[in-house]
Amino acid sequence: MDITRHPDDLSEATRIVGAGRRSEWTGAVVNPPVWRASTHLYEDTAALFEGPRTNEDGRFFYGRRGAPTQWALSEALTTLEPGAAGTVLYPSGVAAIAGVMLTLLRPGDVVLISDNAYDPSRAMGKGLLTDFGIEPRFFDPLDIAGYEALFCERTRAVLLEAPGSLSMEMCDLAALAAVAREKGAISVLDNTWASPLGFPALERGIDISLMALTKHVGGHSDVMMGSASAGPELYARLRQRAQQLGTVVSPDDAALVLRGLRTLHLRLKRESDSALAIAQWLAGRPEVAQVLCPMLPGAPGHEVWKRDFTGGCGLFSFVFKGGTAVARNRFVDGLSLFGIGYSWGGFESLALPIEPSGYRSRMAWPPGPADEADRHGVRLAIGLEDPRDLIADIEQALVAWQGR
């Protein structure tokens, strides 16, 4: 099933089913086989000498450049990101962020990083990039004037994330990207939360779209991978730097992510619907001060989400009304249907106690007009369980929060 032969007006659901399934890669089977190979053989020395002259997916060369299993996944992801010329795969989401930053930045450059970004992104700015002589500057993505004032002649890139990690602020991505372009900087978005199905980043003005495929695309909590999709010039640069760094993903992992990709739209819809139902229920609870879920009407950032996004996912946070960190931890420990662990986007629900103030330079926690006493938060990653069962589990765990 060759998606490139289909009309451009196919729905996302249809494109997901066919993406990356070229007949020369699948043969007579449905899925691309797992091509495990370090060495690619040539018919003769003429073919050997020709090999280095081409560098694109679909042409055998050596294992680091992949084979049909990896090529199929890259092509499928590119198909889902309107405006992308190609997609580079990385062994984790953090590796994707590092690979992109090391492509765009040189010693002496400045990179602007959203203050509510994923903590490993912040740590990379203050660690790896600083070690390479690159200056990180953190900005409040809700303060566009303040963000614009941080640019200088050395600013080369901006790292965005929406919604914000843990605290779930929703910023105006198109406006932030437009400022970056006007200033001559490249905008990079961690688009793991919504994916291209909920926010087609390149189409909305972003230059490079990242995802932690570990999360929703893999979808089964059994694989780690990242990706970066971009237009022709930036894709070529990303690909070259990834090859210089020896970055490669295993064909077995690529096959797992391809498997997850086929049901991505179904799982995102179910998780989003369940998360919204649970968020609405929590918003009516006296124990809860704030529900931080951009999909929820009345929640912080909802109007921006409604204007710019067509989807979301099962990840959101809430803040208790008063209480203590000990009580908040009792609540998390009291849950029986939620695992306690990092990551999200799998089929199972997870809960994590959060205290974002330790990961902020410019933005306040708790966010918005909140009482300083209302600061003990929980991040919920809603999976595929029945939301009625999850609500019942949360309700019984609230008894533990109350100390009864």
C-alpha positions as CSV (number, residue, x, y, z in Angstrom):
1,M,0.0,0.0,0.0
2,D,1.9,3.0,-1.3
3,I,0.6,6.2,0.4
4,T,2.4,8.4,-2.2
5,R,-0.1,7.2,-4.8
6,H,-3.1,8.3,-2.9
7,P,-4.9,11.7,-3.3
8,D,-3.8,14.4,-1.0
9,D,-7.2,14.7,0.6
10,L,-7.1,11.4,2.5
11,S,-8.0,11.6,6.1
12,E,-5.4,11.2,8.8
13,A,-6.8,7.8,9.8
14,T,-6.4,6.5,6.3
15,R,-2.9,8.0,5.9
16,I,-1.8,6.4,9.1
17,V,-2.8,2.9,7.9
18,G,-0.9,3.2,4.6
19,A,2.1,5.4,5.6
20,G,5.5,3.9,4.9
21,R,4.1,0.7,3.4
22,R,5.9,0.8,0.1
23,S,5.6,-2.5,-1.8
24,E,9.4,-2.7,-2.3
25,W,9.8,-2.7,1.5
26,T,6.9,-4.9,2.5
27,G,6.7,-7.4,-0.4
28,A,3.7,-9.7,0.0
29,V,3.2,-9.0,3.7
30,V,1.3,-6.2,5.5
31,N,4.1,-4.8,7.6
32,P,7.7,-4.0,6.6
33,P,9.8,-6.9,7.8
34,V,12.5,-6.3,10.4
35,W,15.7,-5.9,8.5
36,R,18.6,-6.5,10.9
37,A,21.8,-5.6,9.1
38,S,25.0,-3.8,9.8
39,T,26.6,-4.7,6.4
40,H,25.0,-4.0,3.1
41,L,26.5,-5.9,0.2
42,Y,27.2,-4.5,-3.3
43,E,27.0,-6.3,-6.6
44,D,30.4,-5.2,-7.8
45,T,33.0,-2.5,-7.1
46,A,31.3,0.0,-9.5
47,A,28.2,-0.2,-7.2
48,L,30.5,0.1,-4.2
49,F,32.0,3.3,-5.4
50,E,28.6,4.7,-6.3
51,G,27.3,4.2,-2.8
52,P,28.8,7.2,-1.1
53,R,27.5,9.5,-3.9
54,T,23.9,9.2,-2.7
55,N,22.6,9.7,0.8
56,E,18.9,9.1,1.1
57,D,16.4,6.7,2.5
58,G,15.7,3.8,0.1
59,R,19.3,3.4,-0.9
60,F,21.4,0.7,0.8
61,F,24.8,1.8,2.0
62,Y,25.6,0.7,5.5
63,G,23.6,-0.1,8.6
64,R,24.0,3.3,10.2
65,R,21.9,4.7,7.4
66,G,19.1,2.3,8.1
67,A,17.2,-0.2,6.0
68,P,13.5,-0.6,5.0
69,T,12.2,-0.9,8.6
70,Q,13.7,2.4,9.7
71,W,13.0,4.0,6.3
72,A,9.3,3.0,6.5
73,L,9.0,4.6,9.9
74,S,10.7,7.8,8.8
75,E,8.5,8.1,5.7
76,A,5.4,7.4,7.7
77,L,6.2,10.2,10.2
78,T,7.0,12.6,7.4
79,T,3.7,11.8,5.7
80,L,1.9,12.9,8.9
81,E,3.7,16.3,9.2
82,P,2.5,18.6,6.4
83,G,5.4,20.5,5.0
84,A,8.1,18.1,6.1
85,A,10.7,16.9,3.6
86,G,12.0,14.1,5.8
87,T,12.3,12.8,9.4
88,V,15.4,11.8,11.3
89,L,15.1,9.1,14.0
90,Y,16.9,9.1,17.3
91,P,17.2,6.5,20.1
92,S,15.2,8.6,22.5
93,G,13.3,11.9,22.7
94,V,16.2,13.5,24.6
95,A,18.5,12.3,21.9
96,A,16.3,14.0,19.4
97,I,16.5,17.3,21.3
98,A,20.3,17.0,21.6
99,G,20.7,16.0,18.0
100,V,18.7,19.1,16.8
101,M,20.6,21.5,19.2
102,L,24.0,20.2,18.1
103,T,22.9,20.7,14.5
104,L,21.8,24.3,14.9
105,L,24.2,25.7,17.4
106,R,27.9,26.6,17.6
107,P,30.1,27.9,20.4
108,G,29.1,31.5,21.1
109,D,25.5,31.1,20.0
110,V,22.5,31.8,22.2
111,V,19.5,29.5,22.4
112,L,16.2,30.6,24.0
113,I,14.4,27.8,25.9
114,S,10.9,27.9,27.2
115,D,10.9,28.2,30.9
116,N,8.3,25.4,31.3
117,A,10.1,23.0,29.0
118,Y,10.7,19.3,29.8
119,D,13.3,19.2,32.6
120,P,15.9,17.3,30.6
121,S,15.6,20.0,27.9
122,R,16.4,22.6,30.6
123,A,19.2,20.5,32.0
124,M,20.6,20.2,28.5
125,G,20.7,23.9,28.2
126,K,22.5,24.4,31.5
127,G,24.8,21.4,31.0
128,L,25.6,19.9,27.6
129,L,25.1,23.2,25.6
130,T,26.9,25.3,28.2
131,D,29.8,22.9,28.0
132,F,30.0,23.6,24.3
133,G,30.1,27.3,24.8
134,I,26.4,27.9,24.0
135,E,24.4,30.3,26.1
136,P,20.9,29.3,27.2
137,R,18.3,32.0,28.0
138,F,15.0,30.9,29.6
139,F,11.9,32.8,28.7
140,D,8.2,32.9,29.8
141,P,6.3,31.8,26.7
142,L,3.2,33.6,27.8
143,D,5.1,37.0,27.8
144,I,5.8,37.6,24.1
145,A,7.3,41.1,24.7
146,G,9.7,39.7,27.3
147,Y,10.6,36.9,25.0
148,E,11.3,39.2,22.1
149,A,13.6,41.3,24.3
150,L,15.9,38.3,24.9
151,F,17.0,38.0,21.3
152,C,20.4,39.3,20.3
153,E,22.6,39.0,17.2
154,R,23.9,35.7,18.5
155,T,20.5,34.0,18.9
156,R,20.2,31.1,16.6
157,A,17.4,28.9,17.9
158,V,14.3,28.8,20.1
159,L,13.1,25.6,21.8
160,L,9.4,25.6,22.4
161,E,7.0,23.2,24.1
162,A,3.2,23.3,24.3
163,P,1.6,22.8,26.6
164,G,4.3,23.4,29.2
165,S,5.7,20.3,31.0
166,L,4.0,19.6,34.3
167,S,2.2,23.0,34.6
168,M,0.4,22.7,31.2
169,E,0.5,26.4,30.1
170,M,-0.6,26.9,26.5
171,C,1.3,29.5,24.6
172,D,0.8,31.2,21.2
173,L,3.1,29.0,19.2
174,A,2.5,30.8,15.9
175,A,3.3,34.2,17.4
176,L,6.5,32.9,19.1
177,A,7.7,31.2,15.9
178,A,7.0,34.4,13.9
179,V,9.2,36.4,16.2
180,A,12.0,33.8,15.9
181,R,11.8,33.9,12.1
182,E,11.8,37.7,12.1
183,K,14.9,37.7,14.2
184,G,16.7,35.1,12.0
185,A,16.4,32.2,14.5
186,I,15.1,28.7,14.0
187,S,12.1,27.6,15.9
188,V,12.0,24.1,17.3
189,L,8.9,22.6,19.0
190,D,8.6,19.6,21.2
191,N,5.3,18.4,19.8
192,T,5.0,15.2,21.8
193,W,1.8,16.2,23.6
194,A,-0.5,16.9,20.6
195,S,1.5,15.2,17.8
196,P,1.0,16.4,14.2
197,L,-2.6,15.0,14.4
198,G,-3.4,17.7,17.0
199,F,-1.0,20.4,15.9
200,P,0.6,20.3,12.4
201,A,3.6,22.3,13.5
202,L,5.4,23.0,10.3
203,E,2.2,24.1,8.7
204,R,1.7,26.6,11.5
205,G,5.2,28.2,11.1
206,I,7.5,26.0,13.2
207,D,10.8,25.1,11.6
208,I,11.5,21.8,13.2
209,S,9.0,19.5,14.9
210,L,10.3,17.0,17.6
211,M,8.5,14.1,19.2
212,A,9.4,11.6,21.8
213,L,8.1,8.5,20.0
214,T,8.5,6.7,23.3
215,K,5.2,8.2,24.3
216,H,2.0,8.1,22.1
217,V,3.5,6.9,18.8
218,G,5.0,3.8,20.4
219,G,2.0,3.6,22.7
220,H,2.8,0.4,24.5
221,S,5.5,1.5,27.1
222,D,8.1,-0.9,25.6
223,V,10.3,1.2,23.3
224,M,12.3,4.4,23.4
225,M,12.8,6.6,20.3
226,G,12.6,10.2,19.2
227,S,12.2,12.0,15.9
228,A,12.7,15.4,14.2
229,S,10.8,16.4,11.0
230,A,11.7,19.5,9.0
231,G,11.7,21.1,5.5
232,P,14.3,20.3,2.9
233,E,17.3,22.4,4.0
234,L,17.0,21.8,7.7
235,Y,16.2,18.1,7.2
236,A,19.4,17.7,5.2
237,R,21.4,19.4,8.0
238,L,19.8,17.2,10.7
239,R,20.4,14.0,8.7
240,Q,24.1,14.9,8.1
241,R,24.7,15.7,11.8
242,A,22.9,12.6,13.0
243,Q,25.2,10.5,10.7
244,Q,28.3,12.3,12.0
245,L,27.2,11.5,15.5
246,G,26.6,7.9,14.6
247,T,23.0,8.1,15.6
248,V,20.9,5.1,14.7
249,V,17.8,3.3,15.9
250,S,17.4,-0.5,15.9
251,P,15.1,-2.1,13.3
252,D,13.3,-4.0,16.0
253,D,12.5,-0.7,17.8
254,A,11.4,0.8,14.5
255,A,9.0,-2.0,13.9
256,L,7.5,-1.6,17.4
257,V,7.0,2.2,16.8
258,L,5.4,1.4,13.4
259,R,3.0,-1.0,15.0
260,G,2.0,1.7,17.5
261,L,1.6,4.4,14.8
262,R,-1.2,2.5,13.1
263,T,-3.5,3.0,16.0
264,L,-2.3,6.4,17.2
265,H,-5.4,8.3,16.1
266,L,-7.7,5.9,17.9
267,R,-5.7,5.9,21.1
268,L,-5.3,9.7,21.2
269,K,-9.1,10.1,20.8
270,R,-9.9,7.7,23.6
271,E,-7.3,9.1,25.9
272,S,-8.3,12.7,25.2
273,D,-12.0,11.9,25.8
274,S,-11.3,10.1,29.0
275,A,-8.9,12.8,30.2
276,L,-11.5,15.5,29.6
277,A,-14.2,13.6,31.5
278,I,-11.8,13.1,34.4
279,A,-10.7,16.7,34.3
280,Q,-14.3,17.9,34.4
281,W,-15.0,15.7,37.3
282,L,-12.0,16.9,39.2
283,A,-12.9,20.6,38.5
284,G,-16.1,20.0,40.6
285,R,-14.3,18.5,43.6
286,P,-13.8,20.7,46.7
287,E,-10.4,19.2,47.3
288,V,-9.1,20.6,44.0
289,A,-8.0,24.2,43.5
290,Q,-7.0,24.1,39.8
291,V,-7.3,21.7,36.9
292,L,-4.5,22.3,34.4
293,C,-5.9,20.8,31.2
294,P,-5.9,23.0,28.1
295,M,-8.7,20.9,26.6
296,L,-11.1,21.8,29.6
297,P,-13.3,24.8,29.0
298,G,-12.4,27.5,31.5
299,A,-9.0,26.1,32.3
300,P,-5.9,28.2,31.7
301,G,-5.0,28.3,28.0
302,H,-8.2,26.7,26.8
303,E,-9.0,29.5,24.4
304,V,-5.6,29.3,22.8
305,W,-5.9,25.5,22.5
306,K,-9.3,25.8,21.0
307,R,-8.1,28.3,18.4
308,D,-4.9,26.6,17.4
309,F,-5.2,22.8,18.1
310,T,-7.4,20.1,16.7
311,G,-6.6,17.5,19.4
312,G,-4.7,16.7,22.5
313,C,-4.0,13.7,24.6
314,G,-4.5,12.2,28.1
315,L,-1.9,14.2,29.9
316,F,-2.9,16.9,32.4
317,S,-2.3,18.1,35.9
318,F,-4.3,19.4,38.9
319,V,-3.5,21.2,42.1
320,F,-4.9,20.4,45.5
321,K,-6.7,23.0,47.5
322,G,-4.3,23.5,50.5
323,G,-3.0,20.3,52.1
324,T,0.6,19.2,52.4
325,A,3.1,17.4,50.2
326,V,2.7,14.4,52.6
327,A,-1.1,14.4,52.0
328,R,-0.5,14.7,48.2
329,N,1.8,11.7,48.3
330,R,-0.8,9.7,50.3
331,F,-3.2,10.4,47.5
332,V,-0.8,9.1,44.8
333,D,0.1,6.1,46.9
334,G,-3.6,5.4,47.4
335,L,-4.4,5.0,43.7
336,S,-4.7,1.4,42.6
337,L,-5.4,1.8,38.8
338,F,-2.6,4.3,38.2
339,G,1.0,3.3,38.1
340,I,3.6,5.6,39.7
341,G,6.3,6.3,37.1
342,Y,7.7,8.7,34.5
343,S,6.7,8.8,30.9
344,W,3.2,8.8,29.5
345,G,1.3,8.0,26.3
346,G,1.1,4.2,26.9
347,F,-2.0,2.2,27.3
348,E,-1.8,2.4,31.1
349,S,-2.7,5.3,33.4
350,L,0.1,6.9,35.5
351,A,0.2,9.4,38.3
352,L,3.2,11.5,39.4
353,P,3.5,14.0,42.3
354,I,4.8,17.3,40.9
355,E,6.5,20.4,42.3
356,P,7.5,22.5,39.2
357,S,9.0,25.4,41.1
358,G,12.3,23.6,41.1
359,Y,12.3,23.6,37.3
360,R,11.5,27.2,36.6
361,S,13.6,30.4,36.3
362,R,10.9,32.9,35.2
363,M,7.4,31.3,35.6
364,A,5.5,31.0,38.9
365,W,4.1,27.9,40.5
366,P,1.3,27.5,41.1
367,P,0.3,29.1,37.8
368,G,-2.1,32.0,37.4
369,P,-4.2,33.6,40.1
370,A,-3.8,30.9,42.7
371,D,-3.3,30.9,46.5
372,E,0.3,30.2,47.4
373,A,-1.0,27.4,49.8
374,D,-2.5,25.6,46.8
375,R,0.8,24.3,45.3
376,H,0.8,20.5,45.7
377,G,0.2,19.1,42.3
378,V,-0.3,15.7,40.6
379,R,0.2,14.9,36.9
380,L,-2.1,12.3,35.5
381,A,-1.5,10.4,32.3
382,I,-4.8,8.8,31.3
383,G,-4.6,5.5,29.5
384,L,-7.2,3.2,27.9
385,E,-9.0,2.1,31.0
386,D,-12.7,2.9,31.5
387,P,-12.8,6.5,32.8
388,R,-15.5,5.6,35.2
389,D,-13.2,3.2,36.9
390,L,-10.4,5.8,37.0
391,I,-12.7,8.4,38.5
392,A,-13.8,5.9,41.2
393,D,-10.1,5.1,41.9
394,I,-9.4,8.9,42.2
395,E,-12.4,9.4,44.5
396,Q,-11.3,6.7,46.9
397,A,-7.7,8.0,46.9
398,L,-9.0,11.5,47.9
399,V,-10.0,9.9,51.2
400,A,-6.4,9.1,51.8
401,W,-5.5,12.8,51.0
402,Q,-8.0,13.9,53.6
403,G,-6.2,11.7,56.1
404,R,-9.2,9.5,56.8
